[in-house]
Amino acid sequence: MLTLALDTSNLPLSVAVIADGQPLAMIQTAKAKNHSATLMPAIDQALRYAGVELAAVTRIVVAMGPGSYTGVRIAITTAKMLAWTLKIPLYGISSLAALTTAWRWQHTSPLIVPLIDARRDCYFAGFYRWSAAEPATVQRLQPDQYLAAAQIVAQAQALAPTGPIVVTGQLTESQQAWWRQAWPDAVVTVAAGSVTMPNAADFDLLATPAQQVQDLNGFAPNYLRPTEAEATWLKNHPGEAHESFVEEV
């Protein structure tokens, strides 16, 4: 099986080519760039580094959100186009689960709390734990959610009162400092460096049969909260919640 894995759901871009669970090539960036202009060149470069043709890819795995509205759309649109063109399966994985794979070898099986900054002291948050047994598998303990920081602390305390807890994600220094003191009675690690970024080379570990997309046309990003345009539409049309938010004329 030859997998092409993509993630542009936040500031980092990660693209990998994986053969039967073995990464062949990966492109990773963490610089503010336009993913719509850089994703396809990154895919082309990863395929060239791996020494394979796009036509040889047998499945695609894409991070489907939550995250940046625009970033999530770019990877999903690209993944859907490639899956449709190549007539191969597409798998959608959580962008928060994608931030947990660096801890799959931890024998202590910590509670992993991946975070994506959603502004105004709120985050897209997940609650995960990797099994200590082989093969390593990840368990989602709570649905991915859009939460205030205090709500995240309360849920994590309920799941792991004394820890160990790992908080990960691309956080500012002041945010890291806040999360270090958020659980005074628990053993907490706030991640830093490369482990705070998604690693597309690990996406094979997350793409289970349950994540296979059954309706390619209907596959959409998991935003976890309305976009600004949708929020404005709902504000201007109270009581008229609509799936498409497009005015019917």
N, C-alpha and C positions, 0 to 999 in steps of 0.2 A: 504494500500500500504506500502510495506517495502522496503526502499531505502538503498543501500550501496553507500556511496559517497567517492570519492578518489581525492587527490591532492598531487602530488609530483613535481609540475612544477618549484619549486624553492627550496631554502634551507629548508623551513619547510615541514614537512610531516603531512597531516591531513586526517584522516579516520573517518567516522561516520556511525552509523546505525540509521535510522530515520523511525518511524512508523507514517504514516498519518500526517506528518509535525512535529511530536514530537520527538526530539532527544532522543534516548535510551542510546547510548554510543558513546564516541569519544576518539580517540587517537591523540594527538598533540605533535609534537616534533619540535625543532628549532635548532638542532645541526647538524653539518656537518657529515653526515653518508651516506653510500651507500644505496640509496632508493631501489635498486634492491634486497638487502639482508634484508631490514627491512619492506617493504610494505606488503608482505604476512603474516608475523608474526603479524603485526599491524592489518590487517584485521581479522585474527583469534582471536586475543585478543578482538577486538571491538565486534565481534559476541558473544564471550563468556560472556563479560560483559553485553551485551544486552539480553542474555539468548535466543538467536535464532540460528537456523541452517542456514548455507549458502543456503541450498535448499529452504528456506522460502523466500529469497530475491526475490522481484518482479520487481525491476528495478535497474539500476546502473547509477550513475551520476559521470562524470569524468571531471576534469579541463583539457582542451585540448590545453593550451598554450595561449599566448606566455610564454616563460620562458627559463629555462635551456633545451637545446636540449635533453640531456640524460634524465633528470628528466621527461620531458613531455612524452617521449617515454615509460618510465617505466610504468607510470600510464595508458596510453592509451593501451599499449599491454596487461597489466593485465586486464583492464576493458573489452577489446574486447574478450579475452579468457574466462572470466567469463560469459559475456553475451551470447557468442556462446554456451558454455557448458550448461548453465542453460536455454537457449532459452528464454531470457527475454529482454525487451527493454533497449537500452543504450542511454544516453543523454550526449552531450558534451557541456560544458559551458566555457566561457572565464575565463582564469586565472586572468585577471584584474578585471572582474566583481566580482570574488570571494573575492576580497579585499575591496569591498564596503559595505558589509552587516552590518557592525557595525554601519553604519549611517542611517539605514532604519527608525529609530524612530525620527530623527531630524525634528522638526517642521519647521525649516528654509529652509529645502530642499537644502542644499548646493550643489554646483558643486563639485563632488568628482573626483579627479585626481589620480587614482592608478598608481603606477610606479614600474617597475621591472628594475633594473640596467642592461643595455646591454653593459656597458663599453664605454670608450672614450667619456665621457660626452654625451652619448646617452642612451635612455630609451625605453622600451616598455611602452606605455602610453595609458590610456583610459580616456574617459570623460563621466561621469555618473551622474544621479540625481535620487534619490528615491522620490516617491510621498509621500506627507504628509497625503493623505487620506488612509483609510482602504479599502481593504487590501493593504499593502505596495507593490508597484511594482517598478522595476528599469527601467529607460529609458537610453538607450545608445545614447548619443548626437552626437558622432562622432565614426567612426570605430576605433577599436584598431589599433595603429600605432607604427612604429619604428621611433623615432624622436630625434633630438638634443634638449637639454634642452631649448634653446632659442625658438625653434619652439613650444614646449609645452606651454611656457609662452604666446606666441602670440595667440595660439588657445584658451587657457583658458581665456585670457583677452577679446577675442571676445565673449565668451559665458557668462562670468560673470565679467563685467568691474570693479565692486566694491565689488564683493564677495557676500556671503561668499564662500570660497573655502577651501576644505580639500584635502591636499596632503598626500597620504598614501603609504605604502610599506616599505620594509626593507632597509632603507637608513642608511649610515654611519652618524656620528655626523657632519662631515664637509658638507656632502650633505644636511642634514637637515637644517643646518645654511644657506646654499645657497638658498634653496627653501623658507625659511622664508622671505628673503629680495628680492625675485624675483618679487613680486607684491607690490610695495610701496603704491599703491593707493587702494588696496583691503584688505578686512578682510580675512586673511589666517590662517588656522590651519595646522601645520605639525604634523601628528600623530606619536605617539611613543608607545612602549609596545606591548601588545598582539593584539591590534586592527590592527596592521600592517601585521598580518599573516592571511592566508586564514582559514576559519572556516567551515569545511565540514559539520558540523551540520546544517548550513544555506543553503546548496545547493538545498534543495527542493524549496526554494524561487526563484531560478534562472532557474530551469529546466522546461521550458515551452514546450508545444507541438512543437514549432518551433525548439527546440534544439534536438528533437529526431533524432537519427542517422537512416537514411533510408538504407544506404549501409554499412553494417558492415565491409565487406572486404576492401572497399574503404576509410573508416574513417581514417584520418591521422591528426597528430598534426598541429596546426596553429603556425608556427614558426615566421611569419611576415618578415623574411629575410632569404636568403639562408644560409644553413649550411656552415661551412668552406670548407668541401669537395666539395659541390656544387659550391661555389665561385671559388675554385681552378679549377674545371672542366670547368666552363664557361670562366675563364681566359685563359686556355689552348686550348679552342675550341671556339674562337670568332665567333659569328654568328650562332652557332649550339645549341641554347637553346633546352633543351630536358626535357621531363617530369620526366624520371627516372634517368637521368644522369649516366646511365650504358652503357658502350661502347658495341655496337652491333658488333658481329663478325660472 
